Amino acid sequence: MVSINRTADRSWRSDGRPGVQFAVLRLHGAEGATLISRFRSGIAGGQHTHPAGEELLVLEGECEVNGVRLCARRANGMNWWR
């Protein structure tokens, strides 16, 4: 099954913290959902857990998770992750 999610159709919501927003990409019934989040520069996500795990893909900027620095960079017009 292919799930198409257009940026223009996306509805961003606050998670209650200033500078943090999310949008639902796909609902998984009782198992949860796939979300895309955006954080204003300097915002901390805070310690938390997820019953079924969590995947993290940095599309722009950088962040630190459990002491590991993750960043996205652009080269030749494309995003590359390191």
C-alpha positions in Angstrom: 0.0 0.0 0.0 1.3 3.5 -0.9 0.5 6.4 1.4 0.7 9.8 -0.2 1.0 12.8 2.1 1.3 16.2 0.5 2.9 19.1 2.3 0.0 21.4 1.2 -2.5 19.0 2.9 -0.6 18.7 6.1 -2.1 20.1 9.3 0.5 21.1 11.8 -0.4 21.0 15.5 1.3 22.2 18.7 2.3 19.5 21.1 1.8 21.9 24.0 5.4 23.1 24.1 6.4 26.4 22.5 8.4 25.8 19.3 7.3 22.1 18.8 4.8 21.1 16.2 3.8 17.8 14.6 1.7 16.5 11.8 0.2 13.0 11.3 1.5 11.2 8.3 -0.2 7.9 8.9 -2.4 6.3 11.5 -1.7 2.7 12.5 -4.8 1.9 14.4 -4.2 0.6 17.9 -0.4 0.5 17.2 -0.1 4.3 17.0 0.9 6.7 14.2 3.7 7.9 12.0 4.4 11.6 12.7 6.6 14.3 11.4 7.8 16.8 13.9 9.5 20.1 13.7 11.5 21.8 16.5 12.5 25.5 16.7 16.2 25.9 17.0 17.4 25.4 20.6 14.3 23.4 21.8 14.9 20.2 23.8 12.6 17.2 23.2 13.0 15.8 26.6 13.4 12.2 27.8 10.5 10.0 26.7 9.7 6.4 25.6 7.5 4.8 23.0 6.0 1.3 23.5 6.8 0.2 19.9 10.1 2.1 19.5 10.9 5.3 17.6 12.6 6.1 14.3 14.3 9.4 13.8 15.3 11.0 10.5 16.8 14.5 10.5 15.7 16.3 7.4 17.2 19.8 8.2 19.5 21.0 10.9 20.9 18.8 13.6 20.0 17.3 17.0 21.5 15.1 19.7 19.9 11.9 20.9 21.4 9.9 23.8 24.7 11.7 23.2 24.8 11.0 19.5 24.8 14.1 17.2 22.6 13.7 14.1 22.7 16.2 11.3 21.5 16.7 7.8 23.6 18.5 5.2 23.1 19.5 1.6 25.6 18.7 -1.1 25.0 19.1 -4.9 21.3 20.1 -4.3 20.6 16.8 -2.4 20.2 16.0 1.3 22.9 13.6 2.7 22.9 12.2 6.2 25.9 11.5 8.3 
